[in-house]
């Protein structure tokens, strides 16, 4: 007994050190000792001792946590009888100790939920002993409020536990348990929860009483967990939950056909304090998302009518929506109105005209208060985007009234963004334009909204653009203009250029008219005129955000009006011809290339602009029609003939600019490679001229390697940049003729240089990664470009070089020894994964007869496979993502 007491005291002291001490060393030592305790043979008995006699909440927490680990382990699981005893012990412990610390209660409930889930299919005398959850909690629900909270929390945690897959058990077992739980218990739990909520709402709840406060919160969480259950095993990503349908089982129909279920939550919303309302609205979001096939047409119409009435009531009494959480959930609820129901169904609802007016007013007000809950705007724009997109398909005779309210929403968004510029600059607030992802998401939604009643949208944009452009030009011409005023106008123009690009990108060919194309022409002319103005000032000053907006505009314009599918008789081109003298697509492409060259000249050190500029060039080089026109432009021919950084001095591009950034160089040479491939044909002289600077660079590196002492940093910089360029070209050369020219250029003359680089700098991923990626690209038989003649040994020779590189890199990288955990991916695993990818591409390329190697005693294949096995065995087992190459 003395030993037990002493052991108990030691464990409690360790718990205190773990959770309370501020000394890192002491805490780590305590953590190590407690891990050893968890793995000890007598852990189970000592956990019970801690729960029975422990004097601190931390020791109780330790016991509950250790027991959860014990029942969760897959190797050497606890016997069924022992798990039943633990389950019963936990229930009795909770029933007899209502004053436990909250985190201890939660840990014990988690233990109960884990035991129940993992033992769901366990039988004792033909009885599924872990399926009596509702019976288990009945004694809690019939007791005081404190005990009732425990019972509801048990059911809530159990529902959540069964709904979540874990990594330690097979997914198939998880789905079997979840499906059985859904069919046997979930509806009963949901019904129980709703009944308890009805009882609570029928009483005069004293929400100043913390216990009643807690009970209502736990009931709402339980209901939400039931409605949020993964009913059909889709494992929906939570980040995209606003696009999903709740797949309620058919057996639940009665609950949703009963209008009192829906009314319960709307009544709760209006009767409880705003702090509870977000959970109520979350439940309503799920209820509004039940699958359409749960109802017939008449039932669905009735359900939708009740839902819209409830939304109308909230909009008429919006006081609680001043709470950001309530506001966010209500915006989600509005979005579900259109994602789950058709516009033709909505317009038939009795109060539709009033509701759409209220929703429009709510949206306009929300957009005008842009600083309040900005992340919630997505849901409102999503609603209006779906409404606007549905207009051409509505067959109902009832008016949808979107022609009245959609322009109001569009105007509110545009004007609110413009008005925000001055406030943001004045007060130093966070600029929404800095969040490119959020801006692009909103613009994608606005592109559809703005094309509805496009005449009004275009007129508004023309008016606002002309005002800002005129003010901007006057400020530039004024010697006394303040930088703040100039910055405000540049900010307004930035938003307008983004929005113009978005609405042009929202053009749908089958729904567009000549008049709308002419309107697009008006907007495009203004943006191009602004571009001419800003480009003329780049030698003195420039605005990065405005330039990024220009690039976004060019990308949208390219997708809609550049390419094979565009009618060249479009009135947009007529308007461009009248105003700017751009008579056809070729002249417009010359503007694109001119802008690309200008950006590379003046923005070479700005990575966002440089990368997006080169991405635009890359996108232009993909289309068959446009690329054949591009290669005829003198500026493009100059780029093909003078493409190295040294020859780009007229652009201001030098070795410190971002064109020498490796990702940018690869993109640049991919685009040039595509252009060259179209312009090349079988003209080997032109190809040799294009490769001449790269040849000189390789010769320079070869000269460095041939000397005993050379500038290692200079050699690395030149090789690394060079192989990035080559990788871009290799990626672009998809045709057999052009790729064979590249292959014959690099092999055998320059392959030894790549091998030498791997040999020298295997420990430096900044050097080895681009070399390995180049080799992986060279062996990739994309579009069947690696098709050698039947008498050619090139396929075998290429694999020998591949084997040599894999073997050399693999054997050397394994000599690095122990690598810090935070560097293991960069120093080892990334290169190893590229080697695996390289070997996979070579083995599956169908251009090598591998039987030849053993026939002639060549060990290239054996060396590659042996190195692969050694690299594979060196990878920790907890990194399966690297091993995916084995199974693919």
FISE-317056 format. One record per residue (C-alpha): x, y, z. Coordinates in steps of 0.1 Angstrom, whole numbers. Example, Ala and Ser with C-alpha at 12.3 -4.5 7.8 and 13.67 -1.06 7.14 Angstrom:
<rs>
     px     py     pz
    123    -45     78
    137    -11     71
</rs>
This chain:
<rs>
     px     py     pz
      0      0      0
     29     24      8
     43     18    -27
      9     27    -42
      7     59    -21
     43     69    -31
     36     61    -68
      4     82    -66
     23    111    -51
     50    109    -78
     24    109   -106
      5    138    -92
     38    157    -88
     47    150   -125
     12    162   -136
     17    194   -117
     51    199   -133
     37    192   -168
      7    215   -166
     18    243   -142
     56    248   -144
     70    276   -166
    104    259   -167
    108    242   -201
    134    216   -189
    112    205   -160
     81    203   -182
    100    182   -208
    113    158   -181
     78    154   -167
     64    147   -201
     90    121   -208
     83    104   -175
     46    104   -181
     50     89   -216
     69     61   -199
     41     57   -175
     16     54   -203
     35     26   -218
     40      7   -185
     23    -26   -178
      5    -14   -147
     -8     18   -164
    -45      6   -162
    -45     -1   -124
    -26     32   -117
    -51     51   -138
    -79     38   -117
    -60     47    -86
    -55     82    -98
    -92     86   -105
   -102     72    -71
    -76     89    -49
    -60    116    -69
    -62    150    -52
    -57    172    -83
    -78    176   -115
    -46    172   -135
    -40    137   -122
    -76    129   -132
    -70    143   -166
    -39    122   -170
    -58     91   -160
    -86     97   -185
    -61    105   -213
    -41     74   -207
    -72     52   -206
    -83     67   -239
    -49     58   -254
    -52     23   -240
    -86     16   -255
    -76     31   -288
    -45     10   -295
    -47    -14   -324
    -19    -38   -312
    -27    -58   -281
    -62    -44   -275
    -79    -46   -242
   -102    -76   -237
   -140    -70   -241
   -148    -75   -204
   -122    -50   -194
   -135    -24   -219
   -171    -30   -206
   -158    -24   -170
   -141      8   -180
   -173     20   -198
   -194     13   -167
   -168     28   -144
   -167     60   -164
   -205     64   -163
   -206     57   -126
   -177     81   -120
   -195    109   -139
   -228    101   -121
   -213    103    -86
   -189    133    -91
   -209    162   -107
   -184    188    -95
   -154    176   -116
   -133    202   -135
   -148    208   -169
   -117    195   -188
   -118    163   -167
   -154    157   -175
   -147    163   -212
   -118    139   -211
   -139    112   -195
   -168    117   -220
   -142    114   -248
   -131     81   -232
   -167     69   -232
   -172     79   -268
   -140     62   -280
   -148     29   -262
   -183     30   -276
   -172     37   -312
   -144     11   -313
   -166    -15   -297
   -197     -9   -318
   -197    -43   -333
   -186    -62   -302
   -211    -88   -289
   -215   -105   -256
   -241   -133   -255
   -256   -120   -288
   -259    -85   -274
   -242    -55   -289
   -230    -42   -255
   -219     -8   -267
   -250      3   -285
   -271     14   -256
   -260     51   -255
   -294     65   -250
   -301     41   -222
   -268     49   -206
   -276     86   -204
   -312     83   -194
   -303     85   -157
   -284    118   -164
   -313    133   -184
   -338    126   -156
   -318    143   -129
   -308    179   -122
   -297    204   -148
   -260    197   -141
   -265    159   -147
   -286    166   -178
   -257    187   -192
   -235    156   -188
   -259    133   -205
   -264    157   -235
   -227    162   -238
   -221    124   -239
   -245    121   -268
   -230    151   -286
   -194    138   -282
   -204    103   -292
   -221    116   -324
   -191    137   -332
   -166    109   -325
   -184     84   -347
   -187    110   -375
   -149    116   -376
   -125     91   -392
    -92     85   -374
    -58     76   -389
    -52     46   -367
    -81     25   -379
    -92     15   -415
   -116     38   -432
   -139      9   -441
   -143      1   -405
   -151     37   -397
   -178     38   -424
   -194      6   -412
   -196     19   -377
   -209     53   -389
   -235     37   -411
   -248     14   -384
   -249     43   -359
   -268     64   -384
   -294     36   -390
   -298     25   -354
   -293     55   -331
   -289     89   -348
   -325     97   -355
   -335     88   -320
   -308    111   -306
   -319    139   -330
   -355    134   -319
   -345    134   -282
   -325    166   -288
   -354    184   -305
   -378    173   -278
   -355    186   -251
   -352    219   -270
   -390    222   -272
   -393    216   -235
   -366    242   -228
   -382    268   -251
   -417    261   -235
   -404    271   -201
   -392    305   -190
   -355    299   -192
   -334    318   -167
   -304    323   -189
   -287    342   -160
   -284    307   -145
   -251    293   -157
   -264    257   -156
   -294    264   -178
   -272    285   -200
   -249    255   -204
   -278    230   -210
   -292    250   -239
   -257    254   -255
   -251    216   -253
   -285    208   -267
   -279    231   -297
   -244    215   -302
   -260    181   -301
   -286    190   -327
   -260    206   -349
   -238    175   -347
   -267    153   -357
   -276    175   -387
   -239    178   -396
   -234    140   -397
   -218    125   -428
   -248    105   -437
   -235     89   -469
   -197     88   -463
   -187    116   -487
   -162    130   -461
   -169    165   -473
   -141    190   -469
   -152    214   -442
   -138    243   -462
   -164    236   -490
   -194    228   -468
   -214    256   -482
   -218    238   -515
   -230    205   -501
   -264    190   -496
   -273    174   -463
   -282    138   -473
   -309    132   -447
   -321     96   -447
   -356     89   -460
   -366     75   -425
   -362    111   -412
   -389    125   -435
   -415    128   -408
   -393    152   -388
   -390    176   -417
   -425    173   -430
   -436    185   -396
   -434    223   -398
   -429    225   -361
   -393    213   -364
   -383    242   -386
   -404    266   -366
   -387    255   -334
   -354    269   -345
   -368    302   -358
   -387    306   -325
   -355    298   -305
   -336    324   -326
   -360    352   -315
   -364    341   -279
   -328    336   -268
   -299    360   -264
   -277    367   -294
   -248    347   -279
   -268    315   -285
   -282    325   -319
   -252    314   -341
   -257    278   -332
   -294    281   -339
   -287    296   -373
   -261    269   -380
   -288    243   -374
   -311    262   -398
   -284    263   -424
   -283    225   -423
   -320    221   -423
   -323    244   -453
   -298    221   -471
   -317    188   -468
   -317    170   -501
   -344    179   -526
   -354    143   -531
   -366    140   -495
   -398    158   -506
   -422    156   -535
   -429    189   -553
   -458    199   -531
   -440    190   -499
   -409    209   -511
   -429    240   -519
   -445    240   -484
   -412    235   -467
   -396    263   -487
   -425    286   -479
   -420    281   -442
   -382    286   -446
   -387    318   -465
   -412    331   -439
   -387    325   -412
   -360    344   -432
   -384    372   -437
   -391    374   -400
   -354    377   -392
   -349    404   -419
   -378    424   -404
   -362    422   -370
   -325    424   -377
   -313    436   -343
   -294    404   -335
   -276    405   -368
   -253    432   -354
   -235    403   -337
   -207    392   -363
   -213    355   -356
   -251    358   -361
   -245    379   -392
   -221    353   -407
   -244    324   -401
   -274    343   -415
   -254    350   -447
   -248    313   -450
   -285    306   -446
   -293    331   -473
   -268    314   -497
   -285    281   -491
   -318    294   -503
   -305    294   -539
   -279    266   -537
   -307    241   -527
   -337    256   -544
   -344    268   -579
   -353    304   -588
   -385    291   -604
   -395    276   -570
   -385    307   -550
   -407    331   -572
   -437    310   -564
   -434    316   -527
   -462    338   -515
   -440    365   -500
   -413    364   -526
   -415    400   -537
   -412    413   -502
   -384    388   -493
   -363    396   -523
   -366    433   -515
   -355    427   -479
   -326    405   -490
   -315    431   -516
   -316    459   -489
   -297    437   -465
   -271    430   -491
   -267    466   -501
   -263    476   -465
   -238    449   -459
   -217    459   -489
   -217    495   -478
   -204    485   -444
   -174    468   -460
   -153    468   -428
   -179    447   -409
   -174    409   -412
   -158    410   -446
   -155    372   -448
   -193    369   -448
   -198    389   -480
   -188    358   -499
   -222    341   -491
   -242    371   -501
   -224    374   -534
   -228    337   -539
   -266    341   -535
   -268    368   -560
   -244    351   -584
   -266    320   -585
   -298    341   -588
   -284    360   -617
   -271    329   -634
   -305    313   -632
   -324    342   -650
   -321    327   -686
   -336    294   -674
   -366    306   -654
   -399    293   -669
   -422    305   -641
   -447    332   -650
   -442    350   -617
   -417    380   -619
   -383    373   -604
   -376    411   -601
   -339    406   -604
   -337    432   -631
   -346    457   -603
   -324    445   -575
   -293    430   -592
   -281    464   -604
   -285    478   -569
   -262    450   -556
   -237    456   -583
   -236    493   -577
   -233    489   -539
   -203    466   -543
   -185    488   -568
   -191    521   -550
   -183    507   -515
   -149    494   -528
   -141    528   -542
   -152    547   -511
   -131    524   -489
    -98    535   -506
    -96    569   -489
   -105    555   -455
    -80    527   -457
    -52    550   -468
    -61    577   -442
    -64    553   -412
    -37    528   -422
    -62    499   -423
    -56    465   -439
    -62    468   -476
    -85    441   -490
    -65    442   -523
    -36    426   -503
    -57    394   -501
    -55    384   -537
    -75    352   -532
   -104    369   -515
   -105    396   -542
   -105    371   -570
   -132    351   -553
   -155    381   -550
   -147    393   -586
   -156    358   -599
   -190    362   -583
   -194    398   -594
   -187    388   -630
   -220    370   -632
   -239    395   -611
   -226    424   -632
   -236    408   -665
   -272    408   -654
   -287    441   -667
   -252    447   -682
   -262    481   -697
   -266    496   -662
   -234    480   -650
   -214    493   -680
   -229    528   -677
   -219    529   -640
   -184    517   -647
   -179    542   -676
   -191    571   -654
   -169    561   -624
   -139    554   -645
   -141    586   -664
   -144    606   -632
   -114    589   -615
    -92    589   -647
    -99    626   -653
    -91    634   -616
    -59    613   -618
    -47    630   -650
    -53    664   -635
    -34    655   -603
     -4    642   -624
     -4    675   -643
     -6    696   -611
     27    705   -594
      9    709   -560
     -9    676   -560
     -5    657   -527
      8    621   -528
    -23    611   -508
    -47    624   -535
    -28    606   -562
    -27    573   -541
    -65    576   -536
    -72    579   -573
    -48    551   -581
    -65    529   -556
    -99    537   -571
    -86    530   -606
    -71    497   -593
   -106    485   -582
   -122    497   -614
    -96    479   -636
   -101    447   -616
   -139    450   -618
   -139    457   -656
   -117    427   -661
   -141    406   -641
   -173    417   -659
   -156    411   -693
   -146    377   -681
   -182    370   -671
   -193    371   -708
   -212    340   -718
   -211    334   -756
   -246    321   -760
   -262    349   -740
   -241    378   -753
   -253    403   -778
   -235    427   -802
   -245    456   -780
   -229    440   -750
   -197    434   -770
   -197    470   -779
   -200    479   -742
   -170    457   -735
   -152    476   -762
   -159    509   -744
   -145    495   -712
   -114    480   -728
   -106    512   -746
   -105    531   -713
    -83    505   -696
    -58    506   -725
    -58    544   -724
    -50    543   -687
    -23    517   -693
     -6    541   -719
     -7    568   -693
      7    548   -664
     34    532   -686
     46    566   -697
     53    574   -660
     71    541   -651
    105    557   -654
     95    581   -625
     70    561   -605
     46    532   -607
     18    515   -586
     23    478   -580
    -14    471   -572
    -26    489   -603
     -2    469   -624
    -14    437   -609
    -50    448   -617
    -39    455   -653
    -25    420   -656
    -58    405   -642
    -76    425   -668
    -54    412   -696
    -59    377   -684
    -97    380   -685
    -96    397   -719
    -74    370   -733
    -98    342   -721
   -128    359   -738
   -115    377   -769
    -82    360   -779
    -83    326   -795
    -99    304   -821
   -135    305   -806
   -138    343   -808
   -157    359   -837
   -133    384   -852
   -163    405   -864
   -171    412   -828
   -182    448   -822
   -155    450   -795
   -128    450   -822
   -148    476   -841
   -147    499   -811
   -110    492   -805
   -104    501   -842
   -124    534   -839
   -108    546   -807
    -73    531   -806
    -66    520   -842
    -64    483   -832
    -80    468   -862
    -76    431   -855
    -64    404   -831
    -28    406   -843
    -26    443   -833
    -42    436   -799
    -16    409   -794
     11    434   -801
     -3    455   -772
     -1    424   -750
     35    418   -759
     44    454   -755
     29    454   -720
     49    422   -712
     81    438   -724
     74    470   -705
     67    451   -673
    100    431   -676
    118    463   -681
    105    483   -652
     92    457   -628
    120    431   -630
    126    432   -593
     89    429   -583
     82    391   -581
     44    393   -581
     43    414   -613
     72    395   -630
     56    361   -624
     21    372   -635
     36    389   -665
     54    358   -676
     23    336   -668
      4    359   -692
     31    353   -719
     29    315   -711
     -9    315   -715
     -7    334   -748
     18    308   -761
     -7    279   -756
    -35    288   -781
    -29    275   -816
    -44    306   -834
    -28    332   -812
      6    317   -811
      9    316   -849
      1    353   -849
     25    360   -821
     56    346   -838
     51    370   -867
     54    400   -844
     88    417   -845
     90    420   -807
     85    382   -803
    111    375   -829
    135    397   -810
    128    378   -778
    135    345   -796
    168    358   -810
    179    376   -779
    165    357   -750
    193    354   -724
    195    378   -695
    226    394   -709
    208    403   -742
    179    417   -724
    197    447   -712
    173    469   -731
    146    456   -707
    167    464   -676
    168    427   -668
    201    417   -652
    214    391   -629
    197    407   -598
    162    408   -614
    135    383   -609
    138    369   -643
    168    350   -630
    145    338   -602
    143    301   -610
    105    297   -613
    103    328   -635
    130    316   -658
    113    282   -662
     80    299   -671
     98    323   -695
    116    296   -714
     84    274   -715
     67    302   -733
     96    309   -756
     99    271   -763
     63    270   -775
     68    300   -797
    100    286   -811
     83    252   -817
     56    269   -839
     82    291   -857
    108    264   -860
     93    238   -884
    124    219   -894
    147    249   -896
    178    236   -877
    197    268   -884
    171    289   -865
    171    263   -837
    209    265   -834
    207    303   -833
    182    301   -804
    204    276   -785
    236    295   -792
    236    315   -759
    228    284   -739
    256    266   -757
    280    293   -747
    269    291   -711
    274    253   -710
    308    257   -725
    317    282   -699
    306    258   -671
    326    230   -688
    356    253   -688
    352    259   -651
    349    222   -643
    381    215   -663
    402    236   -640
    415    225   -606
    402    257   -589
    372    277   -600
    346    301   -585
    321    276   -570
    294    301   -564
    297    315   -599
    295    280   -614
    265    271   -593
    247    303   -603
    253    297   -640
    244    261   -640
    213    264   -619
    199    291   -640
    208    273   -672
    191    240   -662
    159    260   -653
    160    275   -688
    164    241   -703
    136    226   -683
    112    252   -695
    123    245   -731
    120    207   -726
     85    211   -711
     74    231   -742
     89    208   -768
     61    182   -770
     66    174   -807
     90    146   -817
    110    168   -841
    117    197   -817
    124    174   -788
    148    153   -808
    167    185   -816
    170    193   -779
    180    157   -770
    207    156   -797
    220    190   -785
    223    180   -748
    235    144   -754
    263    134   -753
    279    169   -752
    265    184   -720
    251    154   -700
    285    150   -682
    282    185   -669
    249    177   -652
    264    145   -638
    294    164   -625
    271    190   -608
    253    162   -590
    286    147   -579
    300    180   -566
    269    195   -550
    247    166   -540
    244    181   -505
    230    214   -519
    193    211   -528
    194    246   -544
    216    230   -571
    205    194   -572
    168    200   -573
    167    219   -607
    192    194   -622
    171    164   -611
    139    181   -623
    155    187   -657
    165    151   -660
    130    140   -649
    116    162   -677
    140    148   -703
    129    112   -696
     92    120   -696
     76    106   -728
     50    133   -729
     28    132   -761
     50    103   -773
     78    127   -781
    105    101   -772
    101     79   -803
    135     67   -815
    141     48   -847
    142     10   -844
    180     10   -850
    187     39   -826
    204     32   -793
    192     66   -779
    166     52   -756
    191     28   -739
    217     56   -737
    192     80   -721
    183     54   -695
    219     47   -688
    224     84   -680
    192     84   -659
    205     53   -639
    239     70   -635
    224    102   -621
    200     83   -597
    228     61   -585
    253     89   -580
    228    111   -562
    213     83   -542
    245     68   -529
    259    103   -519
    227    116   -503
    226     86   -480
    260     96   -466
    246    128   -451
    237    109   -419
    213    124   -394
    195    154   -407
    175    178   -384
    137    172   -387
    130    207   -400
    155    202   -428
    149    166   -438
    125    174   -466
    146    201   -482
    179    182   -479
    169    147   -486
    133    138   -492
    126    163   -520
    155    151   -541
    146    114   -534
    110    120   -545
    123    136   -578
    145    105   -583
    115     83   -578
     95    103   -603
    124    102   -627
    126     64   -625
     89     60   -628
     88     81   -660
    117     62   -675
    103     27   -667
     68     36   -681
     80     56   -711
     80     26   -735
    111     37   -753
    136     13   -736
    139    -25   -741
    151    -33   -706
    159    -69   -715
    189    -56   -734
    207    -46   -702
    210    -81   -687
    216    -97   -721
    247    -76   -727
    258    -75   -690
    250    -38   -685
    242    -31   -648
    224      2   -654
    190    -12   -646
    201    -32   -616
    220     -1   -602
    189     21   -606
    166     -4   -589
    191    -12   -561
    195     25   -554
    157     29   -554
    154      2   -528
    181     18   -506
    164     52   -508
    131     37   -501
    143     19   -470
    159     52   -458
    125     69   -457
    107     69   -423
     75     49   -422
     55     79   -411
     60     96   -445
     38     76   -469
     34    105   -492
     69     99   -505
     62     62   -510
     33     69   -534
     56     65   -563
     59     28   -555
     22     22   -560
     18     45   -590
</rs>
